[in-house]
Amino acid sequence: MQANSKQHFNILIFGASYGSLLATKLALAGHNATLVCLPVEVELINRMGTRVRLPVRGREMLVEIDSRSLPGKISAATPQNINTANYDLVVLAMQEPQYGASAVSDLLEAVAIQQIPTMSIMNMPPLPYLHRIPGLNANDYRDCYTAPEVWDKFDPRFMTLCSPDAQAFRPPEDGVNVLQVRLQTNFKAARFESDEHTSMLQKISDDIESVRFDVDGEGIELPVKLKVFESVFVPLAKWSMLMTGNYRCITSEGMRSIKEAVHSNKKESQLTYDWVRDLCISLGADLKDLVPFEKYAAAANSLAIPSSAARALYGGAKNIERVDKLVQSISKNKGKNFSIIDDVVTLVNTKLEKNQAE
């Protein structure tokens, strides 16, 4: 295994499920990652390491990466056992409602106060990131968040957003230290406001790019890279995907797969996708910042289970990430509306109200 990293960074990652994918890519490149997670996850990860299984083009079998054999170190800790002063970068990989938990919010506050550069890989953009979008008043959208107050001490200059296009899941037959990648696309991050912090992200990106992983004596290039972009709008490309696929997994009859949500009525899906894309363009995005519908539709063919939002909702969750509500609210403030989005928001509201009453 080869990585060109001479300077290593220490990165704190909130969340050990999806977060372990980025942690693995960082450790492959020689950086150290600490996963903030539950005690049962901490014990298993620190004892057994993490496993990430990746599909690689041209190979029939998944490639498994054991964190214990990597140049960088992956460890885990509960929120109470983290000293934020030890970290160069923070990554937010939990779902937005989880940041309201007291121990997590206390740690998040320490990150904000110390002004540690923070990159979110949540679907829901943190409130401070909305402040970076020209012409958008983030305070208008506080009611889209489960606990908006946890973001109040962040300076937007130290927050960036990364579109988490790669799709992964924990195989139910394995331990919580195992993650399997279903769609091996990239993390696409907007730059930080400062050149210094952006340079750190770019260095990490270059290090990940340079890695070659040994499989049966052959050094192979692994998928799932970190790409850094100048435009603050690049991560918003995920909104069209979420509203066309993830949230339309939610129906009045129950859940359906992302593939079915996109392909059962492709004309309606494209209308939804293009409408959200046009909303992003009205905010200032350039068409080149976004992803064409056909590329997304092709990727959706491999997503044969319901989205995490749908599974959580029908699993009894009392709160989920509300990108649907955020998109609806932004569009209303711009004098726009779209019935498909409105129907999704109504369905989610109704189901959450039922869950919260139980």
C-alpha positions in Angstrom: 0.0 0.0 0.0 1.4 3.4 -1.0 0.4 6.9 0.3 2.3 10.1 -0.4 1.3 11.7 2.9 4.3 13.3 4.7 2.2 15.5 7.0 -0.6 13.6 8.8 -3.7 15.2 10.2 -5.8 14.1 13.2 -9.5 14.1 12.3 -12.5 13.7 14.6 -15.5 12.1 13.0 -19.0 12.3 14.6 -20.6 8.9 13.8 -19.1 5.4 13.3 -21.4 4.0 10.7 -21.1 6.1 7.5 -18.2 7.9 9.2 -16.1 4.7 9.0 -16.1 5.0 5.2 -14.3 8.3 5.2 -12.2 7.3 8.2 -10.9 4.3 6.2 -10.1 6.5 3.2 -8.2 8.9 5.6 -6.3 6.1 7.3 -5.4 4.6 3.9 -3.8 7.9 3.1 -1.8 8.0 6.4 -4.1 10.3 8.5 -5.6 9.4 11.9 -9.3 9.3 12.5 -11.2 9.1 15.8 -14.9 8.0 15.6 -17.3 9.4 18.1 -19.8 6.8 18.9 -21.7 4.6 21.4 -19.9 2.6 24.1 -20.7 -0.8 22.4 -19.2 0.6 19.1 -16.2 2.0 20.9 -15.4 -1.3 22.5 -15.7 -3.3 19.3 -13.8 -0.9 17.1 -10.9 -0.4 19.5 -10.6 -4.2 19.9 -11.3 -5.4 16.4 -10.8 -2.4 14.1 -13.2 -1.5 11.4 -13.9 -3.3 8.1 -15.1 -1.5 5.0 -16.0 -3.6 1.9 -15.8 -1.9 -1.5 -16.9 -2.9 -5.0 -14.0 -2.2 -7.3 -14.5 -2.0 -11.1 -13.1 -5.1 -12.9 -13.3 -7.2 -9.8 -16.0 -9.7 -9.0 -15.4 -9.9 -5.3 -15.7 -7.0 -2.8 -12.4 -5.6 -1.5 -12.3 -5.6 2.3 -10.1 -3.1 4.1 -9.2 -3.9 7.7 -8.3 -0.7 9.6 -5.7 -2.5 11.7 -3.4 -2.8 8.7 -3.5 0.8 7.5 -0.8 3.5 7.7 -3.1 5.8 9.7 -4.9 4.8 12.9 -8.7 4.5 13.4 -9.9 4.6 17.0 -13.2 5.2 18.7 -14.3 7.1 21.8 -17.5 8.3 23.5 -18.2 12.1 23.4 -17.2 12.5 27.0 -13.7 11.1 26.3 -12.7 13.4 23.5 -10.2 16.3 23.8 -11.1 18.5 20.9 -7.7 20.3 21.1 -6.1 17.2 19.6 -7.7 17.6 16.2 -7.0 19.5 13.0 -10.4 18.8 11.3 -13.9 17.7 12.4 -16.3 15.7 10.2 -20.0 15.5 10.9 -21.3 12.1 9.8 -24.2 11.5 12.1 -27.8 12.2 11.0 -28.9 15.7 12.0 -31.3 14.8 14.8 -28.5 13.0 16.7 -26.7 16.3 17.5 -29.4 17.3 20.0 -28.3 14.5 22.4 -26.7 16.2 25.4 -23.2 14.6 25.3 -23.0 15.1 21.5 -24.2 18.7 21.7 -21.6 19.5 24.4 -18.8 18.1 22.2 -20.2 20.0 19.2 -20.2 23.2 21.2 -16.5 22.7 22.1 -15.7 22.3 18.4 -17.5 25.5 17.6 -15.9 27.5 20.4 -12.4 26.4 19.4 -13.2 27.2 15.8 -11.9 23.8 14.5 -12.5 23.6 10.7 -15.6 21.4 10.3 -16.8 19.5 7.3 -20.3 18.0 7.2 -21.1 14.8 5.3 -24.7 14.9 6.5 -27.5 15.1 3.9 -28.9 18.0 5.9 -26.6 21.0 5.6 -25.7 22.4 9.1 -27.3 25.8 9.7 -23.9 27.6 9.6 -23.4 26.4 6.1 -26.6 28.0 5.0 -25.1 31.4 6.0 -22.5 30.8 3.4 -25.0 30.7 0.6 -25.4 34.2 -0.9 -28.9 35.7 -0.4 -30.1 33.0 1.9 -31.1 34.0 5.5 -30.3 30.9 7.5 -32.4 32.1 10.4 -35.5 31.7 8.3 -35.0 27.9 8.3 -34.4 27.1 12.0 -37.7 25.2 12.2 -36.4 22.6 9.7 -33.9 21.4 12.3 -34.5 19.2 15.3 -32.2 21.2 17.6 -31.2 24.4 15.8 -29.6 25.8 18.9 -26.6 23.3 18.7 -25.3 25.3 15.7 -25.5 28.8 17.2 -21.9 29.1 18.3 -20.4 28.1 14.9 -18.8 30.7 12.8 -19.8 29.9 9.2 -16.2 30.6 8.1 -15.2 27.4 9.8 -17.9 25.2 8.3 -18.1 23.5 5.0 -20.4 20.9 3.4 -19.6 17.8 1.5 -22.1 16.0 -0.7 -22.1 12.3 0.5 -22.8 10.7 -2.8 -21.3 7.3 -1.8 -24.0 4.9 -0.5 -23.2 2.3 2.2 -24.9 0.2 4.9 -24.0 -2.0 7.8 -24.7 -5.7 6.9 -27.2 -7.0 9.5 -25.3 -10.3 9.8 -22.1 -8.6 10.8 -20.9 -6.5 13.7 -21.3 -2.8 14.0 -17.7 -2.3 12.9 -18.5 -3.5 9.4 -19.6 -1.3 6.6 -20.4 -2.3 3.0 -20.4 0.2 0.2 -23.3 -0.1 -2.3 -22.5 2.9 -4.6 -18.9 3.8 -4.8 -19.1 7.5 -5.8 -17.2 10.4 -4.4 -17.4 12.9 -1.5 -17.7 16.3 -3.1 -16.7 19.1 -0.7 -17.0 22.9 -1.1 -13.9 24.9 -0.1 -13.7 26.6 3.3 -13.7 30.3 3.3 -10.0 30.4 4.2 -7.3 29.3 1.9 -5.5 27.7 4.8 -8.3 25.3 5.7 -9.1 24.7 2.0 -5.4 23.8 1.5 -5.7 21.2 4.3 -8.7 19.6 2.6 -6.9 19.6 -0.8 -3.9 18.0 0.8 -6.1 15.2 2.2 -7.8 14.9 -1.2 -4.4 14.5 -2.9 -3.3 11.9 -0.4 -6.4 9.8 -0.9 -6.0 10.1 -4.6 -2.5 8.8 -4.5 -3.2 5.6 -2.5 -2.8 2.2 -4.1 -4.1 -0.8 -2.1 -2.5 -4.2 -2.3 -4.8 -7.0 -3.4 -3.1 -10.3 -4.2 0.2 -8.6 -4.9 -1.3 -5.9 -7.1 -1.5 -2.3 -6.2 -5.0 -1.1 -7.1 -6.8 2.2 -7.1 -9.8 2.3 -4.8 -13.0 4.2 -5.5 -14.6 6.8 -3.2 -12.4 9.9 -3.3 -12.6 13.3 -1.7 -13.0 16.1 -4.2 -12.7 19.7 -3.3 -14.5 22.4 -5.3 -14.5 26.2 -5.3 -18.3 26.6 -5.5 -20.4 26.5 -2.3 -23.2 25.1 -4.5 -21.6 21.8 -5.5 -22.8 20.0 -2.3 -26.4 21.2 -3.0 -26.4 18.8 -6.0 -27.5 16.2 -3.4 -30.9 17.9 -2.9 -32.2 16.8 -6.3 -31.2 13.3 -5.5 -32.7 13.3 -2.1 -36.0 14.7 -3.2 -36.3 12.5 -6.3 -35.2 9.2 -4.6 -34.7 9.2 -0.9 -37.8 11.0 0.3 -40.0 9.6 -2.5 -39.3 6.2 -0.9 -41.9 7.3 1.6 -45.5 6.7 0.3 -48.9 6.5 1.9 -48.8 2.7 1.5 -45.3 2.3 3.1 -41.7 2.2 2.0 -40.3 1.4 -1.4 -36.7 1.2 -2.7 -34.8 4.2 -4.1 -34.7 2.4 -7.4 -38.4 2.0 -7.5 -39.0 5.6 -6.4 -36.9 6.9 -9.3 -37.8 4.4 -12.0 -41.5 3.5 -11.4 -42.4 6.8 -12.9 -39.3 8.2 -14.6 -41.1 11.2 -16.1 -42.3 12.3 -12.7 -38.9 11.7 -11.2 -37.2 13.9 -13.9 -39.7 16.6 -13.3 -38.9 16.5 -9.5 -35.2 16.3 -10.1 -35.1 19.2 -12.6 -37.4 21.4 -10.4 -35.0 21.1 -7.4 -32.0 21.6 -9.7 -33.6 24.8 -11.0 -34.2 25.9 -7.4 -30.5 25.5 -6.7 -29.7 27.5 -9.9 -32.0 30.3 -8.6 -29.9 30.5 -5.5 -26.8 31.0 -7.5 -25.6 27.5 -8.6 -24.1 27.0 -12.0 -25.4 24.1 -14.1 -21.9 22.6 -14.0 -22.1 22.5 -10.2 -24.9 20.0 -10.4 -25.4 16.4 -11.6 -27.4 15.5 -14.7 -30.6 13.5 -14.1 -29.6 10.6 -16.3 -26.4 10.1 -14.3 -28.3 10.0 -11.1 -31.0 7.7 -12.6 -28.4 5.2 -13.7 -26.8 5.2 -10.2 -30.3 4.7 -8.6 -30.5 1.3 -10.4 -28.1 -0.1 -7.8 -30.1 1.2 -4.8 -32.5 -1.6 -4.3 -33.5 -0.8 -0.7 -35.4 2.1 0.9 -33.5 5.2 2.0 -32.2 5.5 5.5 -34.8 8.3 6.1 -37.7 6.0 5.0 -36.4 3.1 7.1 -36.0 5.4 10.2 -39.5 6.9 9.7 -41.2 3.5 9.3 -39.1 2.2 12.2 -40.7 4.6 14.6 -38.2 7.5 14.6 -39.6 10.6 16.2 -37.3 12.9 14.2 -35.4 12.5 10.9 -33.4 14.8 8.7 -35.8 17.2 7.0 -34.1 18.1 3.7 -37.6 17.9 2.3 -38.9 20.6 4.6 -35.8 22.7 4.0 -36.2 22.6 0.2 -39.9 23.4 0.5 -39.3 26.3 2.8 -36.5 27.8 0.6 -38.8 27.5 -2.5 -41.7 29.1 -0.7 -39.5 32.0 0.3 -38.6 32.4 -3.4 -42.3 32.3 -4.4 -42.1 28.8 -5.8 -43.9 25.6 -5.1 -44.1 22.1 -6.5 -46.9 19.7 -5.6 -44.7 16.6 -5.5 -42.5 18.3 -2.9 -45.5 19.5 -0.9 -47.0 15.9 -0.9 -43.7 14.5 0.4 -43.5 17.0 3.2 -47.1 16.3 4.2 -46.5 12.5 4.3 -43.4 13.0 6.5 -45.1 15.4 8.8 -48.1 13.0 9.3 -45.9 10.0 9.9 -43.6 11.9 12.4 -46.7 13.2 14.3 -47.9 9.6 14.6 -44.5 8.4 15.8 -44.2 11.2 18.3 -47.6 10.4 19.7 -46.8 6.8 20.4 
